[in-house]
Amino acid sequence: MKERNHRPINLGIFAHVDAGKTTITENILYNAGVINSVGRVDSGTTQTDSMELERRRGISIKSSTTSLHINEIKVNLVDTPGHIDFIAEVERVLNVLDCAILVISGKEGIQSQTKVLWKALRNLNMPTIIFINKLDRVGTNLDEVVSKIRSQLSSNILLMQGCTNEGTSDLTIKSLNSNDTIEVLAELDEEILANFISGEHIDSNKIVEKITEYSQKAQCYPTYLGSALLGIGVSELLEGVTNHFLVKKETETDELSGLVFKIDTDNDNSKIAYVRIFGGAILNRSEVHVSTKDIVLKVKNLKVFNNGKLVRVDAVYQGDIAIVYGFEDIEIGDIIGKKTDKIRTYKIPMTTLCSKVMPKSKADLPTLVRVLTELSLQDPLLDFKINPLNNELSVNIIGQIQIEVIKSLLLENHDVDVELLTPEVIYKERPNKIGSSLIKFKDDHPYPAQIELKIEPLPIGSGIKYKSNVSFGYITSPLQKAVEDGVISAAKEGLFGWEVTDCLVTFTSAYFNSVDSTAAAFRKLTPIVFMEALIDAGTSILEPRYKFELTLNKDHIGKAMYDLQSMRAEVKEQNFNNEDVIIKGTVPVATSSDYNIELATYTKGKGVFENEFCGYSQSNGDINKTRERTTVNPIHRGLYIRSI
């Protein structure tokens, strides 16, 4: 073990759409001497927005990494997507960062995505600096924005600056020695509290020291001001990053430990893995153990970001981000080397929308399948599937803008023009009551096997569970495993075509012939038994729901309550905060996916509709949704038997 004074710092930049995040990134790179001129989003000359769609729409879609040096310390700078449809990409990146800058527009203020990002940052206890941008815009109100930040995000923000000529191009930023800062620190620190109560002078160096201490503990949040478009305030922001984040020391470990947080492909369609190194070092041309898969992979090439460029290296050490070539069997979330407490594992969130994909030219189908397969590896949420019965292609998505991204990627990079149909909600099925089925040996089927299954409903949210009451001394392990595999496979499509969940499936009895019975026979018979037991139980449709928080001016409460009732929402809480009302509850995904658009219209962009998937529930409306099957229904025995 050895101590290293300075290791690389991984800094993420987060913001709501159109808050100016990418422009800030450009200015930071310019101030650090990485680039010679500041690129502009509207002209498509920025460093981190490389996709044509990103340039055209002026938004970040994929996370982008670059690097710079501050006081001889390497900083990996990660520019993250700002649109809610890409929150999964943001959450993956969060797991590998040391600190963050949250950008808030001084014009638009706190938006729905701002609150989502803030919650994610707080869940990980991420040290965070706030930058209030666009203070040169006409109509900005700094006092109002700061008040909203304190009431809706945290009261522990430290306003480090003030400004003059707000709302004009003559905006000027000045340092601020505020009593508010002392009061916030006094709440956190006994020494400052004692000095504050006694009225003693507190040395400015002591204040800076305490700000740094509690900023790094993510207990207070230095807040800076400016206009990135005019280059105002960015150097001071960078100074704040230097003062509060670049003083970490860390004991090095010798054992390799890393997390794959992003996957890309090169021009040869080979995988490129982005790996945050949490311990030890990864060496070029070495063989490394992937603990999550228990496999060994060889590093074919190794690069890092250095002052905005990718450079080849022989080794990447603890704290840095390695760009690894040759890991074809790797996936996002895989752990390289040893799993340690420093690695925050990432759980793939559940998508609730699905869209069919159709090439406009049948000749493009093979290319489309290959590219969608690659994209689903880069983003596990897409969950690309092919229906073998009709060869229809589908992808899971979070929102409408992902459709534009997929279409743009296919057309720009592969010359494949596609149509993505309107997204459909993904429902599930749950048994209504206990059901069972016994199919006897040679009972209208060709399999030398006999199986009895019982299905019983469990509380919503339990998932599907399986157990065997058949003795392993009678039915051997391979046959037992075949029945379990058959149940899991059959449960993917229930009576209405949706995944069956929230039930216990019990293998209650069986008979086999020691001469003829095989695992394959038990595996093939199981879906027939399962579906007949499911018919006996019957199923109901479960719909996905959001947990929501709606914040808007109390003058709009009548319209909001009418909308919520129309969307079949269940309102659970209603609170007033000065001129605003905050309404909390749950609402179906199917009825509320586009509500942000309507809310923005009638509140002139001031209303915030924050939602988060919270699970499936029994519908409080009349839902009769069916989905086309991807396999032959085992209920139709003849067709099913001939199909396998």
N, C-alpha and C positions, 0 to 999 in steps of 0.2 A: 504494500500500500504506500502511496506517496501523495503529497499534497500539491495541488497546482493552484497558483494564485488566481488565474483567470482561465476559464473555459469559454467556449462559444455560448452566446445567449440566443435563445430562439424566441423571437418577438412576433406576435401576431397582430394584424390590424383588422378591426371589425367595425361594421357600420351597417345601418339601414341603407337600402338602395338610394342612390343619388345624394348621399351625405358628403361625397367628395373624398372617399377613402383612397381610391387609386391615384388621385391627384396629390394627396398627401404623401403616398408612397414615392411618387416621382420626385417630389420636393426633398424628401429625406435622402434619396439616392443622389440627387444633385448636390445637396449640402455636404454629403459625405465624399463627394468627388468621384462617385461611381459612374455618373453620366455627365456629359458636357452640356446638355440642355434639358429642360423639363418638357416631357411629352404631354400631349393633351388628349383627353378621352374623346372629345368630339372630332378630332382629326385622326384618331386611330394610331397615335405614335407613342403610346405608353409601353413601358417595359413588361408589365405583368399581364396585360390583357392581350393574349396572342391569338385568340380565336376571332374569326371574322364577325361572328354574331356578337361577341363581346364588344368589338370596336363599333359595330353598327348600332347596337342598343345602348352603348355607354355603361354597361354593367359588367361586374365580374361574375363569371359562371363557375370556373374551376379555381381552386386554390393555386397560387403561384408563389414560388420561392425564389428569392435572390439573396444577396449578401452585401455587407458593407463592413467597414471597420471604424470603430469609435474608440479613441484613446488606445489604439493598438489591440482592442478587443474585437473579435469577430462577432458580428450580429447576423444571424439568419433571419431575414425579414419575410414573413409569410402574409401575402395579401389574400384575404378570404372572400368568398361570395357574399353578397349582401341580400340576395333575394331569399325569401322564406322557403322557396322550393328546394334550396340547396343547403338547408340547415344540417342535413346529415354530413355533408362535406365539411362544414364548419366544425361540427362536433368531433369528427375524426381528427382534424387539425389540432383542436384544443388539447387533445391527449398528449401532444408532443411539445407543447410550448412551455416557456418559463414565465412569460409575462405578456401583457397585451395593452394595446391602445384601442379604446372605444371612441369612435368618431360620432358626434352628434351634430346635426345641422342646426345652426343658429336660426335658420329660416323656418324649417319644418318642425324643429323640436323633436321630442321623443315620439317615435313611431312604433308600430306594433313589433317590428323586428328588433328594434332597440331593446325592448323589454325581454324578448326571447333570448337575445344574445347576452344581456346582463344576467339573466337567470342561469344560463349555461356557465358563464364566467364565475359566478358566485358558487355554483355547485362544485366547481373544481378548486375553489379558493384561490383563484388566479390573480396575482398582483396586476393591477390595472390603472393606467393613466387615462383620463378623459380629455378629449380635445373637442372644443366647441368650434365648429368650422362655419364658413360662409357668413361671418359677421359683417361683411361688406354689403350684403344684400339689403335692398330696400325693404323695410317692414320688419327687420329683425328686432327682437326684444330680449336682450341678454338676461335681464333680471327675471323675466318670465320663464326663460329656459332653465336658468339655475334653480328657480323655485320648483319647477316641475321635476328636475333631476333629484332634488332633495326629497320631494314628496313621493315620487314614483320609483326611484332607484335606490338611493341611499342618502341619509342625512350626513354621512361622514365624508362628504366631498370637501376637498381643500382648494378653494379658489385661489390660484397662485398669481393671477393677473387681473387687471382691469383694462378697460379700453375707452378711447375717445373717438369721436366721429363715427360712431356705430351706424351701420346702414349706408355708408358711402365708401368710395374708393380711397378716401383719405383716412381710412381706419388706422388707428395707432394703438399698439399694445404696450402696456407698462406694467412693471412689477407691482405687486400689491401686498402690503403687510396688513393682513386682516385679523381683527379680533376673533372672527369666526374660526380661523385656523387654530388659534390658541384654545378656543372652547372645545373644538373637536378633539384636539390632542389631549386636553385635560380629562376628557371622558375616557381616554385610553391609557393614560400614563399618570401614576401617582406623583412623580416628581414635578411634572408640569402642573398638575392639579394644585399641589401645595404652593408652588410659586404664584399661580394664578389667584388663589384665594388670598394670599398674603399681600398681593399687589406688587411683588418683586419683579424687577426687570428680568426678562428671559433672553439670554444671549441668542442672537440670530443663528449662530453656528449650532447651538443646541437644538433650535427649532428644526433646522435642516436635518440634523442627525435623527431626530425623532420622526420626522416625516418619512425619511428613508426606512427606518426600522419598521414602522407600522404599515408603510406601503408594501414592503416586501412580505409582510404577514397578511396582506390583503385585508387590512382592517380600516384603511383610509385610502382615498383616491385623489391624488393631485390632479387638478383640472386646469388646462391651458386653453388659450383663446387664439383665434386668428382667421385667416382666409388663405387656404392653400392655393386657390387660383391666382391670387396676387402674390403668393410667396410670403405672406405676412404670418408671423408666429411659428413657423415650422422650425426655425433654428432654435427658438426657445423651447419648443416641444422636444427637440432632440437633446437639448441640454438637460431637460427634465428626465428623459430616459437615462442619460448618462449619470445624473446625480442619484437617481432612485433605484435603478435596476442593475447597473454595471459594477457592482461591488461584491458580487457573490464569490465565495470560495467553496470548493467542493473536494472532498476526499476521493481520489480516483480508486477504482477497483480494477483488478486484473482480468476478471471473468467477463466475457462478452455477454451483453444483454441489450437487445434492441427491439423496436416495434415497427412493423410495416404499417404506414398510415396512408400511403397513396401508391397507386400503380398506374403507370403510363405505358405506352408502346413506342418503339422507335420506327424508323422508316421500313424496317424489315418485319414489322409486326411482332418483334420480340419484346418481352416484358422488361420494364424498368421499374425497380422497386425503390421507393423512398423510405429510408429506415432511420429513425431517430435512435442514436446510440446512447443508452442509459448507463452502460458500464463497459469497461474494457475497450477493445478495439476490434474492428473488422479489417482484415488484410486482403489485399488483391491476390487473386489466384488461390485463395485458401478455401478449404471446405468447412462449412459451418452447419451446426445442428439447428434445425427448426423444431423447437420443443412442442409447439402446438400441433404439429403433424408427425413428429418423431421420424423425420427424414433428414438426410444430409444433402446439401446443395453446394455447388461450387461457384465461387465468385469469378466471373469471366472478365469483368472490368469494373473499376471503382472510380467514382468521381465525387467532387464536392463543389459547392458554390463558393466562389472567391471573388469578391468585389464585382458582383454582377455577372460573372462568367462561370461556366462549368469547366473544371480542370481535372485532369486525371491525376490520381494520387496512389500511393502504395498502401496507405492505411488511413482509416477514419477513426478518431478517438472519441472518448466519452464526451457527451454534450453536443456533438455535432450531428448534422444530417448527412447520411451517406446515400449516394445515388448508385444503386447496385444493378449490374447487368448479369444475366445468366440464370436468374431465379424464375424459371418457367412454371414451376409448381407452387408458386407463392400466392397468397391472397391477402387482402387488407385485413389487419388484425392479427396476423401471424407474428409470433415472437421468435426472434433470432437469438439463439443461445439460451441463457438462463432467464427464467421469469423472476423478476424481483418486485419488491414493494413499490419501487419507483414507477413501474409501468402501470398506467391506468388502462385497463382493458376496455375495449369498445364493444358495445352490444349493438348489432345492426337493428335499427328501429323498424317498425312494421309499416309498410305502405298500405294504403287503403283504396287506391285507385289503379285501374288497369286499362291499357289502351291497345287496340289491335293495330298492327303495322302491316301495310300492304305496299309492295313495290309497284310503281306505275308501269314498269316493264317487267314481264315475267323473266326475261333474260338476266335481270339483276338479282334474282332470288338467291343464288348461291353466295354472291358477294354480301348481300344483306344479312344472311344467316351468319356468315363469318364475322362481319363487323359488329353485329349486335352481341355475339358471343364475347368478343373482345371488350365491348363497352360494359357488359355486365360484370366482367372481371375487374374493370376499373371502378365501377360503381355497383356494389352488390345490391343496392336498392332496386335496380332496374329489373332484376330477376327475369331475364329473357326466357321465354318458353315457346316451344313448337307443339301445336296440337297434331298428333300423329294421325288422327282420323280425317282431318281436312287440310292439314299443312298450314293452318293459320298461325301467324306469329303474333306474340303479344309481349308487352313489357309493363312492369309495375312502375308507377310514377307517384310523385307527391302533388304536382300541380301542372297547370297549363304551360308554363314557360319551359318545362322540361321537354315538352313535345317540340317546341321550336328548336331547342338545343339539339335534340336527336336528329331532326330533319336537317338542320344546318350542318351538323357533323357529317352526315351521310352524303349530302350533296357537295359540300366543299372539299372534303378529303377523299371521297370515293366515287364521286360522280353518280350517286344512286339517288334518284328522286322517289320519295315515298309519301304515302298518305297515312297519317295517324288518326284513327277515329276518335270521336269524343270519349273521354275517359269514363269508365263505368266503375261504380263502387264495388269493392270486394266484400261480399257478405260471408257468413258462416252458418252452419246448421248445428242444432243441439237436440238430442233425443227428448221427446215429451215425457216418456215413461219407460219402465223396464220392458225390454223386449228380448226375445230369445229365438234361437233356431237350432234344430238338430238335423243334419243331413247324414243319413246312414250310409254305410258301406255299399257301394254300387246302387245307390238310390237315385236313378235317373241322371247319372254322371259317370264318366269313364275312369275316375280316379280311385285307386285302391287306398281309400282313406275314409275315416268317419270323424266328424267334428261337431261339437256343440259349443255355441257361444252365447253369452248373455251380455246385453248392453243396458247400462243404467245411467240416468243423468246425474251429473255432479253440479255443484254451484258454478255459476258463470265466472269465467276466469280461471278455472281449474286446468283447462287443457284436456288432452286425451291421455288416459292412463290405461295400462294393460297389466293383467296378472293371470297366472295359470294356476288352476286348482288341480291340474292333472299331474300325477306323480312323475318325476323325472326317472324313477325306477321303471315306470311302465312305458312312457313315451320318451325316447332318448332326446338329448340336447339338440341335435340337428333338426329333428321334427318339431320340437318346441320352438326353436328359432324360426323355422319356416312359417309356423302359424302366426307368431308375433309380427314377422315381416309382412305377411299377407294382410293382417289387420291394419297396420300402419299405411300400407299402400292403398287398401280399399277405402280408408277413411279420408283420403284426399278429395273424394267426390261422393257426396251423399245423395239423398233422394232428389234434391233440387240442383245437384251439380256442384255445390259448394263444399268446402272442407268441413268435416265433422269434428266437433270439439266438445269440451266440457262433459265428458262421459267416461265411465269405467267399462272396459271391455274385458270380460272374464272368459278364459278358456276352461269350460266346465267339465267336458268329458270327451273321450276319443276312443277310437278302435283302430288297430292297424294290423296288417298282415306281414309277418316277419320276412316273407319271401318277396312279396310284390310292392309293399309300401315304401315310398321314397319321400325325401324332403320336398322334391319338386311337386309331387302329388298333393301333399298337405298345403304347400304354398298356393297352388292353383285352385284348390277347393275352398280355401279360407274366404276369398272375396264373395263367393256365392252365399256362404253361411252368414257372413257379416251383413250383406245387403238384406237378406231375408229377416234377420234379427232387427235391422233398422226399420224395415217396413212394419214389423210388429210393434216397434216402439213409436214410430212416427217422429217427425222432426219439425222444429220451428226455425224460422230465419232469425239470426242475430245480425244486428247492424252495428258498424263501427261508429263511435261517438268521440267528439272532442270535449275536453274540459275547456271552458272558455272564460275569459274575463273581458268584459266590454266596458270601456271608459269613454264617456262623452259628456258634453255639456248637458246640464239638467233640463235645458229647454227642449232637448230632443228625446226625452225619456218616453213620451207617448208613442212616437214613431218606433223607437227601439223595442218597446214591449210588444207592440203589434207585430214587428218583424220576428221577434223571438217566438211568439206564439205560432206564427205561420210556419216557422222552421221546426216546430215540434220540440222546442227547447224546454228543458226543465230548469227553471230559475231557482237557485238555492240560497242566494245572498244578494242583498242590495244595500249599498252604503253610499253616503254623501260625503264628499271631500271638497269643501268650499263650493265652487261653481260646478263641479263635476259630480256625476253619479257613476258608481262602479257596480256593475252587475255581474255576478258569477253564477255558473251552472254548467250543465252539459247539453250538447246539441248533436243531432245526427250529422255525420260527415256529408251525407247525400244532399242535405238541404242547406248547408252553410259554407261549402267550399269557396264560393265566390262572394261571400258577404262583405269582405273587405272593400270590394269595388263599390258596392252600393253605399256602404258606410262613408267612404271617402267623398262620395257625391253629396250626400245630404248634410254632412258635417264640415264640408270644405276642407277635408284632409285632417281635421282635428281629432276625430274619433279614432280609438284604438281597439281593434278586435283581436285579442291574443288567444290563440287556440293551441291545444296540445292533445295528441291522441291519448285517450285514457282507457281504451279497451272496447270490447263488444258488449252489447246488452240486448235483452228482449225488446223488440220494437214496440213503441207506443203508438204506432200507426199501422195501417193495413198494408203490409208488404208481401208481395207474392212474386219474388224475383227468382228466376231460374237461370242457370248458366249451361251453355253447351258443353257436353262432356268431352274429355280428351281420350277416354278409353271406352270400350264397349261395356255397357252396363251389365254386371254379372246377374242382374235379375233375369235377363234374357239368356237363359242357360245355353241354348243352342248356339246363338251368335257368339257368346262369350267363349265357349269351349272351342269353337272353330277359329277364334281370333288369337289364341295363345299357343 
